[in-house]
């Protein structure tokens, strides 16, 4: 599938959770990510990633809560060509509660999407991230 179709599919999951540009709820976006993640989990070359931390990627120091779906793309000969990622990127100004929150967890280490989500949701970094306020949300596609 193309990058546009994956973003559109994920946006459908967001709409089902009642998320719109004017109504962003972190828990609802996470539930949409989980639904979408379960849908694509067993496809070849798909991995789910939970990553959080404070970075200066775009200039200012921001906290990133970025659930990601990674797709391995093959060339016409069936060989690995590239990776593409669908990001569900939350950013906010770091607070004291977020200062120590840094984690990266891949689904490849888990037998099912639900096992991955359970591991994420049991982490202190997830709890810090899900309770933060003042997020901006950007859903985007990236070639890596």
KOLVO-882894 format. One line per 10 residues: number of its first residue (from 1); their letters; for each residue x, y, z of N, C-alpha, C. Coordinates in pm, 1 decimal, padded with zeros to 6 digits, always signed. Layout:
NUM = A = X:Y:Z:X:Y:Z:X:Y:Z ~ ... .
! end
This chain:
1 = XXXXXXXXXX = +00084.0:-00118.7:+00000.0:+00000.0:+00000.0:+00000.0:+00087.7:+00123.8:+00000.0 ~ +00035.0:+00229.5:-00052.1:+00111.9:+00353.5:-00058.0:+00105.0:+00426.8:+00075.5 ~ +00194.1:+00521.4:+00090.6:+00197.2:+00600.6:+00212.2:+00065.7:+00674.3:+00233.9 ~ +00006.9:+00725.8:+00129.2:-00119.2:+00799.5:+00141.7:-00229.7:+00709.0:+00192.0 ~ -00236.3:+00587.3:+00141.3:-00343.6:+00496.5:+00184.7:-00326.6:+00458.0:+00331.2 ~ -00204.1:+00442.1:+00377.7:-00183.0:+00408.8:+00518.9:-00224.3:+00524.5:+00609.9 ~ -00190.1:+00645.9:+00571.4:-00231.6:+00762.9:+00650.5:-00383.6:+00772.0:+00652.1 ~ -00447.8:+00750.7:+00538.0:-00593.9:+00755.8:+00531.5:-00656.6:+00646.4:+00617.2 ~ -00600.8:+00525.8:+00613.4:-00653.0:+00417.2:+00696.9:-00641.3:+00453.0:+00844.0 ~ -00527.8:+00510.8:+00882.6:-00511.7:+00548.4:+01022.5:-00607.4:+00661.3:+01060.1 .
11 = XXXXXXXXXX = -00626.3:+00756.3:+00971.3:-00720.6:+00865.4:+00999.1:-00863.0:+00812.3:+01017.1 ~ -00897.6:+00703.5:+00947.7:-01028.1:+00639.9:+00969.0:-01038.3:+00585.7:+01111.0 ~ -00931.3:+00525.1:+01161.1:-00929.3:+00477.1:+01298.9:-00944.8:+00593.7:+01396.7 ~ -00878.3:+00705.9:+01367.8:-00891.9:+00824.3:+01453.2:-01036.5:+00873.1:+01455.5 ~ -01099.1:+00878.0:+01338.7:-01238.2:+00923.3:+01330.7:-01330.4:+00832.0:+01410.9 ~ -01306.3:+00702.2:+01406.4:-01387.6:+00607.2:+01484.1:-01376.7:+00632.6:+01633.5 ~ -01261.7:+00687.0:+01676.8:-01241.4:+00718.2:+01818.5:-01287.4:+00860.5:+01852.4 ~ -01343.5:+00931.4:+01754.5:-01393.3:+01066.5:+01778.5:-01285.2:+01172.8:+01778.5 ~ -01168.1:+01140.6:+01722.4:-01057.3:+01235.9:+01718.6:-01067.4:+01320.3:+01592.4 ~ -01057.7:+01450.8:+01609.8:-01051.4:+01543.8:+01497.6:-00947.5:+01649.7:+01532.6 .
21 = XXXXXXXXXX = -00918.2:+01736.7:+01438.0:-00818.5:+01840.7:+01464.5:-00861.1:+01930.2:+01579.4 ~ -00990.5:+01945.1:+01600.2:-01038.9:+02030.4:+01709.0:-01065.2:+01952.0:+01837.2 ~ -01057.6:+01819.8:+01831.7:-01085.5:+01737.3:+01950.0:-00979.3:+01628.7:+01963.2 ~ -00861.3:+01667.5:+02011.6:-00751.8:+01572.2:+02027.9:-00749.0:+01525.4:+02173.1 ~ -00768.3:+01396.6:+02190.9:-00762.7:+01333.5:+02321.8:-00655.5:+01226.0:+02314.0 ~ -00552.9:+01234.7:+02398.7:-00439.7:+01142.7:+02390.5:-00484.5:+00997.8:+02403.9 ~ -00570.2:+00969.7:+02499.6:-00615.9:+00831.2:+02520.2:-00691.3:+00779.5:+02398.4 ~ -00772.4:+00863.5:+02335.7:-00846.9:+00822.3:+02216.3:-00753.6:+00797.4:+02098.2 ~ -00652.0:+00881.5:+02083.9:-00555.0:+00860.0:+01975.7:-00479.2:+00730.3:+01999.3 ~ -00441.1:+00702.7:+02123.8:-00372.7:+00577.9:+02157.2:-00461.8:+00457.9:+02123.9 .
31 = XXXXXXXXXX = -00590.8:+00465.2:+02155.0:-00682.9:+00355.9:+02122.7:-00693.0:+00336.8:+01971.1 ~ -00693.7:+00445.3:+01896.3:-00695.7:+00434.7:+01749.5:-00567.2:+00369.3:+01700.0 ~ -00453.2:+00408.6:+01757.3:-00325.7:+00348.2:+01718.4:-00327.0:+00198.3:+01747.8 ~ -00381.0:+00160.0:+01861.6:-00387.9:+00018.0:+01896.2:-00476.5:-00058.8:+01796.9 ~ -00590.5:-00002.2:+01760.9:-00677.9:-00068.2:+01664.4:-00610.3:-00085.7:+01529.1 ~ -00549.1:+00021.2:+01482.1:-00477.1:+00015.8:+01355.8:-00359.1:-00080.7:+01366.3 ~ -00286.0:-00075.5:+01476.4:-00171.6:-00164.4:+01496.7:-00210.9:-00310.6:+01493.8 ~ -00323.9:-00343.5:+01556.9:-00371.9:-00482.1:+01553.9:-00405.8:-00524.5:+01411.2 ~ -00460.5:-00431.4:+01334.4:-00500.8:-00461.6:+01195.8:-00380.3:-00494.4:+01107.9 ~ -00269.5:-00425.2:+01126.6:-00153.8:-00443.1:+01038.7:-00044.0:-00530.8:+01099.4 .
41 = XXXXXXXXXX = -00057.9:-00570.2:+01224.5:+00049.3:-00637.4:+01297.9:+00104.9:-00760.8:+01227.6 ~ +00018.6:-00843.1:+01170.7:+00063.6:-00971.0:+01114.1:+00107.8:-00961.7:+00968.2 ~ +00102.2:-00843.5:+00909.7:+00150.2:-00828.6:+00771.4:+00302.3:-00841.7:+00769.1 ~ +00353.6:-00900.0:+00661.6:+00499.1:-00914.2:+00648.1:+00567.2:-00778.0:+00651.5 ~ +00675.6:-00771.1:+00726.4:+00757.6:-00650.9:+00727.9:+00702.2:-00534.7:+00807.2 ~ +00603.8:-00560.7:+00894.6:+00544.0:-00452.8:+00974.4:+00592.3:-00464.3:+01118.1 ~ +00631.2:-00351.1:+01173.0:+00669.8:-00344.2:+01313.1:+00606.1:-00223.6:+01378.4 ~ +00572.2:-00238.1:+01505.5:+00517.4:-00127.1:+01583.7:+00626.4:-00077.6:+01677.0 ~ +00630.1:+00051.6:+01698.6:+00732.0:+00113.2:+01782.3:+00667.1:+00213.0:+01876.2 ~ +00704.1:+00205.1:+02004.2:+00667.1:+00306.4:+02103.0:+00795.4:+00377.9:+02139.1 .
51 = XXXXXXXXXX = +00796.9:+00509.0:+02118.2:+00915.4:+00585.7:+02154.9:+00873.7:+00716.7:+02220.6 ~ +00941.1:+00748.0:+02329.3:+00918.4:+00874.5:+02399.2:+01052.0:+00930.2:+02444.5 ~ +01057.1:+01061.4:+02457.0:+01176.7:+01125.2:+02508.7:+01178.0:+01273.2:+02474.8 ~ +01275.5:+01342.3:+02530.1:+01292.6:+01484.8:+02504.9:+01403.7:+01501.4:+02401.5 ~ +01370.6:+01573.9:+02293.9:+01463.8:+01592.0:+02183.2:+01453.9:+01734.3:+02129.7 ~ +01549.8:+01771.4:+02046.7:+01550.3:+01901.6:+01980.3:+01549.4:+01881.9:+01828.9 ~ +01468.4:+01790.0:+01778.9:+01463.9:+01758.3:+01636.2:+01432.2:+01879.2:+01549.6 ~ +01334.8:+01957.2:+01590.5:+01287.6:+02067.9:+01506.1:+01326.9:+02204.3:+01561.6 ~ +01422.2:+02208.1:+01652.1:+01466.2:+02335.8:+01709.4:+01446.2:+02340.1:+01859.2 ~ +01323.8:+02372.2:+01904.5:+01304.0:+02382.4:+02049.4:+01306.0:+02244.8:+02116.7 .
61 = XXXXXXXXXX = +01340.5:+02245.3:+02241.6:+01341.7:+02123.2:+02322.5:+01197.0:+02082.3:+02349.5 ~ +01157.3:+01964.3:+02298.8:+01020.3:+01915.8:+02313.2:+01019.0:+01772.2:+02361.5 ~ +00910.9:+01735.3:+02428.3:+00885.6:+01596.3:+02463.2:+00809.2:+01534.1:+02348.2 ~ +00854.6:+01417.7:+02304.0:+00791.5:+01343.6:+02194.4:+00731.6:+01214.5:+02249.1 ~ +00604.8:+01193.2:+02219.6:+00534.6:+01067.0:+02244.7:+00491.7:+01023.8:+02105.5 ~ +00562.5:+00924.3:+02049.3:+00550.6:+00895.3:+01907.1:+00529.0:+00747.1:+01880.4 ~ +00403.2:+00700.1:+01882.4:+00376.4:+00564.6:+01836.0:+00396.2:+00558.7:+01683.6 ~ +00462.3:+00453.6:+01636.4:+00500.9:+00443.3:+01496.0:+00464.8:+00304.5:+01442.7 ~ +00421.4:+00300.2:+01316.8:+00409.7:+00174.6:+01243.5:+00515.0:+00180.3:+01133.3 ~ +00601.8:+00080.0:+01130.5:+00706.2:+00074.2:+01028.9:+00674.2:-00035.8:+00928.2 .
71 = XXXXXXXXXX = +00687.5:-00001.7:+00800.3:+00662.2:-00094.7:+00690.6:+00791.5:-00117.6:+00614.1 ~ +00831.1:-00243.1:+00597.2:+00943.8:-00276.0:+00509.9:+00888.6:-00285.1:+00368.2 ~ +00948.7:-00211.9:+00277.5:+00903.8:-00211.9:+00138.0:+01004.3:-00288.7:+00052.9 ~ +00951.7:-00366.3:-00041.6:+01034.7:-00448.4:-00129.0:+01040.2:-00387.9:-00268.6 ~ +01148.2:-00417.3:-00339.1:+01159.4:-00371.9:-00478.0:+01090.5:-00472.4:-00569.9 ~ +01100.0:-00450.8:-00700.3:+01031.9:-00537.6:-00797.4:+01084.6:-00680.5:-00798.1 ~ +01204.7:-00703.2:-00742.4:+01261.4:-00837.6:-00733.8:+01231.4:-00905.1:-00600.3 ~ +01153.8:-00839.1:-00515.2:+01120.6:-00895.6:-00385.0:+01228.3:-00876.7:-00280.2 ~ +01326.4:-00791.9:-00310.1:+01435.0:-00762.3:-00215.5:+01400.8:-00637.1:-00134.9 ~ +01459.7:-00628.1:-00015.2:+01436.6:-00509.5:+00068.2:+01477.9:-00383.6:-00007.0 .
81 = XXXXXXXXXX = +01390.0:-00285.1:-00007.7:+01417.0:-00158.7:-00075.0:+01433.9:-00044.2:+00024.7 ~ +01339.3:-00034.3:+00121.1:+01342.3:+00077.0:+00215.9:+01242.1:+00049.7:+00327.6 ~ +01245.4:+00136.1:+00426.5:+01143.5:+00135.9:+00530.9:+01061.8:+00263.1:+00516.2 ~ +00934.0:+00252.6:+00548.2:+00846.1:+00368.1:+00556.2:+00781.0:+00364.0:+00693.5 ~ +00757.7:+00480.6:+00750.9:+00699.5:+00486.7:+00883.8:+00578.8:+00579.8:+00885.7 ~ +00476.1:+00535.9:+00955.9:+00358.7:+00616.8:+00984.6:+00372.4:+00661.4:+01129.4 ~ +00387.8:+00791.3:+01149.2:+00405.8:+00847.0:+01283.7:+00274.9:+00905.9:+01334.4 ~ +00250.4:+00885.3:+01460.7:+00139.5:+00946.5:+01532.9:+00206.0:+01029.0:+01643.5 ~ +00263.0:+01142.0:+01604.7:+00358.0:+01214.3:+01687.9:+00291.8:+01323.8:+01772.0 ~ +00299.3:+01304.4:+01903.7:+00257.6:+01406.5:+01998.4:+00381.7:+01481.4:+02043.7 .
91 = XXXXXXXXXX = +00373.3:+01613.4:+02053.8:+00482.3:+01692.2:+02110.3:+00424.5:+01792.0:+02209.3 ~ +00504.4:+01819.9:+02313.0:+00466.0:+01922.0:+02410.2:+00591.6:+01975.2:+02477.0 ~ +00576.3:+02085.8:+02546.2:+00685.8:+02141.7:+02623.8:+00712.1:+02045.9:+02739.7 ~ +00837.5:+02008.6:+02763.4:+00867.5:+01915.8:+02873.0:+00827.5:+01973.2:+03009.0 ~ +00773.2:+01887.1:+03091.4:+00741.7:+01921.8:+03229.4:+00835.1:+01842.2:+03319.7 ~ +00833.5:+01872.9:+03445.5:+00916.7:+01798.8:+03540.6:+00883.1:+01649.7:+03538.0 ~ +00755.6:+01617.1:+03524.4:+00712.5:+01476.7:+03521.6:+00764.3:+01402.5:+03399.2 ~ +00795.6:+01474.3:+03291.7:+00841.3:+01411.4:+03167.4:+00993.4:+01407.8:+03154.5 ~ +01064.1:+01476.7:+03241.7:+01209.5:+01490.7:+03228.3:+01283.5:+01356.8:+03217.4 ~ +01246.9:+01258.0:+03293.2:+01319.0:+01130.6:+03289.7:+01258.5:+01025.9:+03198.5 .
101 = XXXXXXXXXX = +01150.0:+01061.5:+03130.4:+01078.0:+00963.0:+03048.7:+01146.7:+00947.9:+02913.1 ~ +01214.0:+00836.2:+02894.3:+01276.7:+00805.6:+02765.5:+01269.5:+00654.4:+02745.9 ~ +01212.3:+00612.3:+02632.2:+01197.1:+00469.1:+02606.1:+01182.4:+00444.3:+02456.8 ~ +01219.9:+00324.5:+02417.3:+01199.5:+00275.3:+02281.4:+01168.0:+00126.9:+02292.9 ~ +01052.0:+00088.0:+02244.6:+01008.9:-00050.6:+02254.3:+00949.8:-00093.1:+02120.4 ~ +01002.7:-00202.1:+02063.5:+00957.1:-00255.7:+01935.6:+00866.5:-00376.6:+01956.3 ~ +00771.7:-00394.3:+01866.5:+00681.3:-00509.4:+01872.4:+00751.2:-00639.5:+01836.0 ~ +00866.2:-00632.8:+01769.0:+00938.1:-00753.8:+01729.4:+00975.6:-00839.2:+01850.1 ~ +00979.4:-00778.7:+01965.5:+01015.2:-00849.1:+02089.1:+00894.9:-00917.8:+02153.8 ~ +00776.4:-00913.3:+02087.7:+00652.9:-00964.0:+02147.0:+00578.9:-01053.8:+02048.0 .
111 = XXXXXXXXXX = +00506.0:-01149.3:+02101.8:+00438.9:-01248.8:+02018.1:+00310.0:-01200.0:+01954.1 ~ +00253.6:-01093.3:+02005.8:+00128.2:-01041.7:+01951.3:+00122.3:-00891.0:+01971.2 ~ +00031.0:-00828.9:+01899.3:+00010.7:-00685.4:+01916.6:-00033.4:-00655.9:+02059.1 ~ -00122.2:-00739.8:+02112.4:-00170.6:-00715.9:+02248.7:-00060.5:-00731.1:+02352.7 ~ +00031.8:-00823.9:+02331.0:+00145.5:-00837.3:+02423.2:+00233.8:-00712.8:+02415.9 ~ +00253.2:-00660.1:+02295.3:+00329.6:-00536.4:+02279.0:+00260.4:-00421.2:+02351.0 ~ +00129.1:-00404.6:+02327.6:+00056.4:-00295.0:+02391.2:+00055.4:-00308.3:+02542.8 ~ +00045.3:-00429.6:+02593.1:+00049.3:-00450.7:+02738.6:+00185.2:-00408.3:+02794.9 ~ +00293.4:-00442.2:+02725.1:+00426.8:-00402.6:+02770.2:+00440.7:-00250.6:+02769.3 ~ +00391.8:-00187.7:+02664.4:+00397.5:-00041.2:+02656.4:+00319.6:+00019.9:+02771.1 .
121 = XXXXXXXXXX = +00195.0:-00025.6:+02787.9:+00106.0:+00034.3:+02886.8:+00148.5:+00007.7:+03030.8 ~ +00235.4:-00089.5:+03052.4:+00284.6:-00115.2:+03187.9:+00410.6:-00034.8:+03219.6 ~ +00462.5:+00038.4:+03122.2:+00586.1:+00113.1:+03144.4:+00558.1:+00248.4:+03211.0 ~ +00647.8:+00291.4:+03299.7:+00630.5:+00423.2:+03361.7:+00638.5:+00536.6:+03259.6 ~ +00714.2:+00516.6:+03151.8:+00725.1:+00618.0:+03048.0:+00590.8:+00640.6:+02977.4 ~ +00517.4:+00532.8:+02955.0:+00385.5:+00546.6:+02894.3:+00292.8:+00623.1:+02988.0 ~ +00295.3:+00588.4:+03115.2:+00207.5:+00656.4:+03211.4:+00237.7:+00805.3:+03218.3 ~ +00363.6:+00841.4:+03217.2:+00401.0:+00983.3:+03216.9:+00351.3:+01050.8:+03089.4 ~ +00370.6:+00984.4:+02975.3:+00332.8:+01042.5:+02846.8:+00182.2:+01057.4:+02832.3 ~ +00107.4:+00956.8:+02871.6:-00037.7:+00958.1:+02851.6:-00105.7:+01060.2:+02942.9 .
131 = XXXXXXXXXX = -00040.6:+01094.7:+03054.2:-00099.6:+01190.3:+03148.7:-00061.9:+01335.3:+03119.8 ~ +00031.9:+01356.5:+03029.1:+00075.0:+01493.3:+02997.7:-00034.6:+01568.0:+02922.3 ~ -00028.1:+01699.3:+02929.6:-00124.4:+01786.6:+02862.2:-00051.7:+01879.5:+02765.6 ~ -00129.6:+01948.2:+02684.7:-00073.5:+02049.4:+02597.0:-00007.0:+01995.9:+02471.8 ~ -00046.8:+01876.7:+02431.3:+00013.3:+01815.9:+02312.7:-00035.3:+01879.1:+02182.3 ~ +00054.4:+01883.3:+02085.9:+00019.2:+01903.7:+01945.5:+00032.0:+01766.3:+01880.9 ~ -00054.8:+01734.7:+01788.0:-00054.0:+01604.2:+01721.2:-00026.3:+01622.7:+01573.3 ~ +00062.9:+01538.7:+01522.3:+00090.3:+01537.1:+01378.7:+00094.3:+01391.5:+01333.8 ~ +00007.4:+01357.3:+01238.1:+00008.9:+01225.1:+01176.1:+00079.7:+01242.7:+01042.8 ~ +00187.1:+01164.1:+01023.7:+00267.4:+01184.4:+00901.8:+00331.3:+01054.5:+00855.7 .
141 = XXXX = +00371.3:+01056.7:+00730.7:+00441.1:+00945.9:+00667.6:+00585.2:+00988.8:+00645.0 ~ +00679.2:+00894.4:+00665.0:+00820.0:+00924.9:+00646.2:+00890.4:+00805.4:+00583.1 ~ +00977.0:+00830.9:+00487.7:+01064.7:+00727.6:+00433.9:+01194.8:+00734.6:+00512.3 ~ +01241.7:+00618.3:+00559.1:+01366.0:+00615.3:+00637.0:+01466.0:+00521.1:+00574.2 .
! end
